[in-house]
Amino acid sequence: MMRNLGGMMKKVQEMQARMTELQAEMETRQFTATAGGGAVSVTLTGKGRVLYVSITPDACDPEDTETLEDMIKAAVNKAREDADKAIAEAMAELTGGLPLPPGLQLPF
């Protein structure tokens, strides 16, 4: 029994170390999404920090700022969805596909 407990503790420590690596990776990994046929491009880190926003001159209509606002929101939300999906996939790989306990807060 103690041998199994020791092995389990070692696996938990390995998982914690990998989770720390994953956190660091997500801080530097970039996710880019576009909206409006490329009129707006947004790049975020895996932690959701906005790094770049690119807007083409065609998207800058002073008479219709609402469309530009919507394109920016769409690009940011898509990039965030891509980051969330990458995090979920990495966590599934890390935990061997085991579901995490309800209420467990991950550091992302």
C-alpha positions in Angstrom: 0.0 0.0 0.0 2.8 2.4 0.9 4.6 1.7 -2.4 1.4 2.6 -4.3 1.0 5.8 -2.3 4.6 6.8 -3.0 4.1 6.1 -6.7 0.9 8.1 -6.7 2.6 11.0 -4.9 5.4 11.0 -7.5 2.8 11.2 -10.3 1.1 14.1 -8.6 4.4 15.9 -8.3 5.2 15.3 -11.9 1.7 16.6 -12.9 2.2 19.7 -10.8 5.6 20.3 -12.5 4.1 19.9 -15.9 1.2 22.2 -15.0 3.7 24.9 -14.0 5.4 24.4 -17.4 2.1 24.6 -19.1 1.3 27.9 -17.3 4.6 29.3 -18.5 4.0 28.1 -22.0 0.5 29.7 -22.1 2.0 33.1 -21.1 4.2 33.1 -24.2 2.1 31.1 -26.7 0.2 33.3 -29.2 -3.3 32.9 -30.7 -4.3 35.0 -33.6 -7.8 35.4 -35.0 -9.3 37.6 -37.7 -12.8 39.0 -38.4 -14.4 40.9 -41.3 -12.5 38.9 -43.9 -9.2 40.0 -42.4 -10.2 43.6 -41.7 -9.4 43.1 -38.1 -6.7 40.8 -36.6 -6.0 40.2 -32.9 -3.2 38.3 -31.2 -3.5 37.2 -27.6 -1.4 35.2 -25.3 -2.8 31.9 -23.9 -3.5 33.9 -20.7 -5.7 36.3 -22.6 -3.3 39.3 -22.8 -3.8 41.3 -26.0 -0.4 41.6 -27.8 -1.4 43.0 -31.2 -4.4 44.5 -32.9 -4.4 45.2 -36.6 -7.1 47.1 -38.4 -7.2 47.7 -42.1 -8.0 51.3 -43.3 -11.2 49.9 -45.0 -12.6 48.9 -41.6 -12.3 52.5 -40.3 -15.6 54.0 -41.4 -16.3 57.0 -39.1 -20.0 56.7 -40.0 -20.1 53.0 -38.8 -17.9 52.5 -35.8 -20.3 49.8 -34.5 -19.2 47.3 -37.2 -15.6 47.9 -36.3 -16.3 47.4 -32.7 -18.2 44.1 -33.5 -15.2 42.9 -35.6 -12.8 43.6 -32.8 -15.0 41.7 -30.3 -15.3 38.8 -32.7 -11.6 38.5 -33.3 -10.8 38.8 -29.6 -13.4 36.2 -28.7 -12.2 33.8 -31.4 -8.6 34.1 -30.3 -9.7 33.5 -26.7 -11.7 30.4 -27.7 -8.7 29.0 -29.6 -6.5 29.6 -26.5 -9.1 28.0 -24.2 -9.3 25.0 -26.6 -5.5 24.6 -26.5 -5.4 24.8 -22.7 -8.2 22.1 -22.5 -6.4 19.8 -24.9 -3.1 20.2 -23.0 -4.9 19.6 -19.7 -6.6 16.5 -21.1 -3.2 15.2 -22.2 -1.6 16.1 -18.8 -4.3 14.3 -16.8 -4.5 11.4 -19.2 -8.1 12.3 -20.1 -9.3 12.0 -16.6 -12.0 14.6 -15.7 -10.9 17.0 -13.0 -12.9 17.2 -9.8 -15.8 19.7 -10.0 -14.8 23.0 -8.5 -11.1 22.5 -9.1 -9.8 25.9 -10.2 -6.9 25.7 -12.7 -4.4 28.5 -12.9 -5.6 29.8 -16.2 
